[in-house]
């Protein structure tokens, strides 16, 4: 797989036990393992995280803010 075709991953970091994961950013990686390793290096330089989630961007789906009344 060419680096130019690596999928985009959304990275979520949980800073402390008991807290929610927060979106930290996005990066391109060949697979989930690589995405987590790269996220560790990029987003947790001072070891501030206790958990990393990597979700392929194509697997994220969201409601439209204009439809808030219908969904919420």
N, CA, C and O atoms as a GROMACS GRO file, in nm:
protein
  288
    1UNK      N    1   0.085  -0.118   0.000
    1UNK     CA    2   0.000   0.000   0.000
    1UNK      C    3   0.089   0.124   0.000
    1UNK      O    4   0.177   0.138   0.085
    2UNK      N    5   0.066   0.211  -0.093
    2UNK     CA    6   0.141   0.335  -0.108
    2UNK      C    7   0.100   0.434   0.000
    2UNK      O    8  -0.018   0.444   0.034
    3UNK      N    9   0.197   0.508   0.054
    3UNK     CA   10   0.168   0.605   0.160
    3UNK      C   11   0.061   0.706   0.117
    3UNK      O   12  -0.015   0.756   0.200
    4UNK      N   13   0.055   0.736  -0.013
    4UNK     CA   14  -0.044   0.831  -0.063
    4UNK      C   15  -0.186   0.776  -0.062
    4UNK      O   16  -0.281   0.851  -0.078
    5UNK      N   17  -0.200   0.645  -0.044
    5UNK     CA   18  -0.334   0.584  -0.042
    5UNK      C   19  -0.375   0.538   0.097
    5UNK      O   20  -0.480   0.476   0.113
    6UNK      N   21  -0.294   0.566   0.198
    6UNK     CA   22  -0.330   0.526   0.334
    6UNK      C   23  -0.459   0.596   0.375
    6UNK      O   24  -0.479   0.714   0.343
    7UNK      N   25  -0.547   0.526   0.444
    7UNK     CA   26  -0.672   0.588   0.488
    7UNK      C   27  -0.649   0.691   0.598
    7UNK      O   28  -0.547   0.690   0.667
    8UNK      N   29  -0.745   0.779   0.612
    8UNK     CA   30  -0.743   0.881   0.716
    8UNK      C   31  -0.804   0.823   0.843
    8UNK      O   32  -0.909   0.757   0.838
    9UNK      N   33  -0.741   0.846   0.956
    9UNK     CA   34  -0.787   0.797   1.086
    9UNK      C   35  -0.815   0.915   1.178
    9UNK      O   36  -0.740   1.012   1.180
   10UNK      N   37  -0.924   0.906   1.253
   10UNK     CA   38  -0.956   1.005   1.356
   10UNK      C   39  -0.904   0.951   1.488
   10UNK      O   40  -0.927   0.835   1.522
   11UNK      N   41  -0.835   1.035   1.562
   11UNK     CA   42  -0.770   0.993   1.686
   11UNK      C   43  -0.840   1.057   1.805
   11UNK      O   44  -0.865   1.177   1.808
   12UNK      N   45  -0.870   0.973   1.904
   12UNK     CA   46  -0.934   1.017   2.028
   12UNK      C   47  -0.845   0.975   2.145
   12UNK      O   48  -0.799   0.861   2.150
   13UNK      N   49  -0.822   1.068   2.238
   13UNK     CA   50  -0.734   1.043   2.353
   13UNK      C   51  -0.815   1.060   2.481
   13UNK      O   52  -0.892   1.155   2.495
   14UNK      N   53  -0.796   0.968   2.573
   14UNK     CA   54  -0.853   0.984   2.708
   14UNK      C   55  -0.737   1.024   2.797
   14UNK      O   56  -0.641   0.948   2.812
   15UNK      N   57  -0.744   1.142   2.855
   15UNK     CA   58  -0.631   1.195   2.931
   15UNK      C   59  -0.614   1.131   3.068
   15UNK      O   60  -0.502   1.115   3.115
   16UNK      N   61  -0.725   1.094   3.133
   16UNK     CA   62  -0.719   1.031   3.265
   16UNK      C   63  -0.830   0.928   3.276
   16UNK      O   64  -0.933   0.938   3.209
   17UNK      N   65  -0.808   0.830   3.360
   17UNK     CA   66  -0.911   0.727   3.382
   17UNK      C   67  -1.040   0.793   3.428
   17UNK      O   68  -1.038   0.883   3.512
   18UNK      N   69  -1.151   0.749   3.374
   18UNK     CA   70  -1.281   0.802   3.413
   18UNK      C   71  -1.328   0.919   3.329
   18UNK      O   72  -1.446   0.955   3.336
   19UNK      N   73  -1.240   0.978   3.249
   19UNK     CA   74  -1.280   1.089   3.164
   19UNK      C   75  -1.317   1.037   3.026
   19UNK      O   76  -1.285   0.924   2.990
   20UNK      N   77  -1.386   1.121   2.949
   20UNK     CA   78  -1.424   1.086   2.812
   20UNK      C   79  -1.304   1.096   2.718
   20UNK      O   80  -1.210   1.172   2.744
   21UNK      N   81  -1.309   1.021   2.611
   21UNK     CA   82  -1.212   1.038   2.504
   21UNK      C   83  -1.244   1.168   2.431
   21UNK      O   84  -1.361   1.199   2.410
   22UNK      N   85  -1.143   1.243   2.393
   22UNK     CA   86  -1.159   1.368   2.319
   22UNK      C   87  -1.089   1.356   2.185
   22UNK      O   88  -0.983   1.294   2.175
   23UNK      N   89  -1.148   1.415   2.084
   23UNK     CA   90  -1.086   1.413   1.952
   23UNK      C   91  -0.957   1.493   1.957
   23UNK      O   92  -0.956   1.610   1.995
   24UNK      N   93  -0.846   1.429   1.917
   24UNK     CA   94  -0.715   1.494   1.922
   24UNK      C   95  -0.671   1.541   1.784
   24UNK      O   96  -0.595   1.636   1.772
   25UNK      N   97  -0.719   1.474   1.680
   25UNK     CA   98  -0.679   1.510   1.545
   25UNK      C   99  -0.693   1.394   1.449
   25UNK      O  100  -0.755   1.292   1.481
   26UNK      N  101  -0.635   1.411   1.332
   26UNK     CA  102  -0.644   1.311   1.226
   26UNK      C  103  -0.505   1.281   1.173
   26UNK      O  104  -0.415   1.365   1.180
   27UNK      N  105  -0.489   1.160   1.120
   27UNK     CA  106  -0.363   1.124   1.056
   27UNK      C  107  -0.386   1.012   0.957
   27UNK      O  108  -0.487   0.941   0.964
   28UNK      N  109  -0.294   0.997   0.864
   28UNK     CA  110  -0.300   0.889   0.766
   28UNK      C  111  -0.210   0.776   0.814
   28UNK      O  112  -0.096   0.800   0.856
   29UNK      N  113  -0.260   0.653   0.807
   29UNK     CA  114  -0.183   0.534   0.847
   29UNK      C  115  -0.232   0.415   0.766
   29UNK      O  116  -0.345   0.413   0.718
   30UNK      N  117  -0.145   0.316   0.752
   30UNK     CA  118  -0.178   0.197   0.673
   30UNK      C  119  -0.283   0.110   0.739
   30UNK      O  120  -0.365   0.049   0.670
   31UNK      N  121  -0.282   0.103   0.874
   31UNK     CA  122  -0.377   0.019   0.946
   31UNK      C  123  -0.396   0.074   1.088
   31UNK      O  124  -0.333   0.172   1.127
   32UNK      N  125  -0.484   0.008   1.165
   32UNK     CA  126  -0.517   0.056   1.299
   32UNK      C  127  -0.396   0.055   1.392
   32UNK      O  128  -0.376   0.148   1.469
   33UNK      N  129  -0.316  -0.050   1.384
   33UNK     CA  130  -0.199  -0.059   1.471
   33UNK      C  131  -0.104   0.057   1.446
   33UNK      O  132  -0.055   0.120   1.540
   34UNK      N  133  -0.079   0.085   1.319
   34UNK     CA  134   0.008   0.197   1.284
   34UNK      C  135  -0.053   0.330   1.327
   34UNK      O  136   0.018   0.419   1.374
   35UNK      N  137  -0.184   0.344   1.312
   35UNK     CA  138  -0.252   0.468   1.352
   35UNK      C  139  -0.235   0.493   1.501
   35UNK      O  140  -0.209   0.606   1.543
   36UNK      N  141  -0.250   0.389   1.582
   36UNK     CA  142  -0.236   0.405   1.727
   36UNK      C  143  -0.091   0.439   1.763
   36UNK      O  144  -0.067   0.524   1.848
   37UNK      N  145   0.004   0.372   1.699
   37UNK     CA  146   0.145   0.401   1.727
   37UNK      C  147   0.181   0.544   1.686
   37UNK      O  148   0.252   0.614   1.759
   38UNK      N  149   0.134   0.587   1.571
   38UNK     CA  150   0.161   0.723   1.526
   38UNK      C  151   0.092   0.825   1.616
   38UNK      O  152   0.149   0.930   1.647
   39UNK      N  153  -0.031   0.794   1.658
   39UNK     CA  154  -0.104   0.884   1.747
   39UNK      C  155  -0.031   0.899   1.881
   39UNK      O  156  -0.024   1.009   1.936
   40UNK      N  157   0.022   0.789   1.931
   40UNK     CA  158   0.100   0.794   2.055
   40UNK      C  159   0.216   0.892   2.040
   40UNK      O  160   0.241   0.974   2.128
   41UNK      N  161   0.286   0.882   1.927
   41UNK     CA  162   0.402   0.968   1.904
   41UNK      C  163   0.365   1.114   1.882
   41UNK      O  164   0.436   1.204   1.925
   42UNK      N  165   0.252   1.137   1.814
   42UNK     CA  166   0.213   1.274   1.778
   42UNK      C  167   0.134   1.343   1.888
   42UNK      O  168   0.157   1.461   1.916
   43UNK      N  169   0.040   1.272   1.950
   43UNK     CA  170  -0.056   1.337   2.039
   43UNK      C  171  -0.033   1.312   2.188
   43UNK      O  172  -0.101   1.373   2.271
   44UNK      N  173   0.059   1.225   2.225
   44UNK     CA  174   0.083   1.199   2.368
   44UNK      C  175   0.232   1.207   2.400
   44UNK      O  176   0.287   1.117   2.463
   45UNK      N  177   0.297   1.310   2.357
   45UNK     CA  178   0.441   1.325   2.374
   45UNK      C  179   0.484   1.327   2.520
   45UNK      O  180   0.592   1.279   2.554
   46UNK      N  181   0.400   1.382   2.605
   46UNK     CA  182   0.436   1.392   2.747
   46UNK      C  183   0.361   1.288   2.831
   46UNK      O  184   0.341   1.306   2.951
   47UNK      N  185   0.319   1.181   2.765
   47UNK     CA  186   0.249   1.070   2.830
   47UNK      C  187   0.124   1.116   2.906
   47UNK      O  188   0.094   1.065   3.014
   48UNK      N  189   0.052   1.214   2.847
   48UNK     CA  190  -0.068   1.264   2.914
   48UNK      C  191  -0.190   1.176   2.890
   48UNK      O  192  -0.293   1.199   2.953
   49UNK      N  193  -0.183   1.079   2.802
   49UNK     CA  194  -0.298   0.997   2.774
   49UNK      C  195  -0.291   0.860   2.840
   49UNK      O  196  -0.183   0.806   2.864
   50UNK      N  197  -0.409   0.804   2.869
   50UNK     CA  198  -0.416   0.668   2.924
   50UNK      C  199  -0.481   0.572   2.826
   50UNK      O  200  -0.476   0.450   2.846
   51UNK      N  201  -0.542   0.625   2.719
   51UNK     CA  202  -0.608   0.540   2.622
   51UNK      C  203  -0.616   0.614   2.488
   51UNK      O  204  -0.640   0.735   2.484
   52UNK      N  205  -0.595   0.541   2.380
   52UNK     CA  206  -0.604   0.597   2.245
   52UNK      C  207  -0.703   0.515   2.164
   52UNK      O  208  -0.698   0.392   2.163
   53UNK      N  209  -0.794   0.585   2.098
   53UNK     CA  210  -0.883   0.522   2.001
   53UNK      C  211  -0.843   0.572   1.863
   53UNK      O  212  -0.818   0.692   1.846
   54UNK      N  213  -0.838   0.484   1.766
   54UNK     CA  214  -0.816   0.520   1.626
   54UNK      C  215  -0.933   0.465   1.546
   54UNK      O  216  -0.957   0.344   1.545
   55UNK      N  217  -1.006   0.552   1.480
   55UNK     CA  218  -1.123   0.513   1.403
   55UNK      C  219  -1.103   0.560   1.260
   55UNK      O  220  -1.079   0.678   1.235
   56UNK      N  221  -1.114   0.467   1.166
   56UNK     CA  222  -1.101   0.506   1.027
   56UNK      C  223  -1.212   0.606   0.993
   56UNK      O  224  -1.330   0.579   1.017
   57UNK      N  225  -1.174   0.718   0.938
   57UNK     CA  226  -1.270   0.826   0.912
   57UNK      C  227  -1.390   0.782   0.831
   57UNK      O  228  -1.501   0.831   0.853
   58UNK      N  229  -1.371   0.690   0.740
   58UNK     CA  230  -1.483   0.643   0.657
   58UNK      C  231  -1.587   0.568   0.739
   58UNK      O  232  -1.698   0.546   0.691
   59UNK      N  233  -1.554   0.530   0.862
   59UNK     CA  234  -1.649   0.458   0.948
   59UNK      C  235  -1.723   0.549   1.045
   59UNK      O  236  -1.804   0.502   1.125
   60UNK      N  237  -1.696   0.678   1.039
   60UNK     CA  238  -1.767   0.773   1.125
   60UNK      C  239  -1.885   0.832   1.048
   60UNK      O  240  -1.872   0.871   0.932
   61UNK      N  241  -1.998   0.838   1.114
   61UNK     CA  242  -2.118   0.895   1.055
   61UNK      C  243  -2.180   0.987   1.158
   61UNK      O  244  -2.179   0.957   1.278
   62UNK      N  245  -2.234   1.099   1.113
   62UNK     CA  246  -2.289   1.198   1.206
   62UNK      C  247  -2.423   1.249   1.155
   62UNK      O  248  -2.451   1.246   1.035
   63UNK      N  249  -2.503   1.295   1.247
   63UNK     CA  250  -2.627   1.359   1.207
   63UNK      C  251  -2.596   1.500   1.158
   63UNK      O  252  -2.491   1.557   1.189
   64UNK      N  253  -2.688   1.554   1.083
   64UNK     CA  254  -2.675   1.690   1.034
   64UNK      C  255  -2.723   1.785   1.144
   64UNK      O  256  -2.831   1.763   1.198
   65UNK      N  257  -2.647   1.890   1.177
   65UNK     CA  258  -2.692   1.983   1.281
   65UNK      C  259  -2.829   2.044   1.250
   65UNK      O  260  -2.902   2.082   1.343
   66UNK      N  261  -2.865   2.055   1.122
   66UNK     CA  262  -2.996   2.109   1.085
   66UNK      C  263  -3.110   2.015   1.125
   66UNK      O  264  -3.225   2.057   1.134
   67UNK      N  265  -3.077   1.888   1.149
   67UNK     CA  266  -3.178   1.789   1.187
   67UNK      C  267  -3.182   1.765   1.338
   67UNK      O  268  -3.236   1.664   1.383
   68UNK      N  269  -3.128   1.854   1.417
   68UNK     CA  270  -3.118   1.835   1.562
   68UNK      C  271  -3.254   1.809   1.625
   68UNK      O  272  -3.265   1.727   1.716
   69UNK      N  273  -3.358   1.878   1.580
   69UNK     CA  274  -3.491   1.861   1.637
   69UNK      C  275  -3.542   1.718   1.616
   69UNK      O  276  -3.610   1.663   1.702
   70UNK      N  277  -3.511   1.658   1.504
   70UNK     CA  278  -3.557   1.523   1.473
   70UNK      C  279  -3.485   1.421   1.559
   70UNK      O  280  -3.548   1.331   1.614
   71UNK      N  281  -3.352   1.434   1.571
   71UNK     CA  282  -3.273   1.336   1.642
   71UNK      C  283  -3.265   1.359   1.791
   71UNK      O  284  -3.258   1.264   1.869
   72UNK      N  285  -3.266   1.484   1.831
   72UNK     CA  286  -3.244   1.515   1.972
   72UNK      C  287  -3.369   1.575   2.028
   72UNK      O  288  -3.373   1.609   2.147
   0.00000   0.00000   0.00000
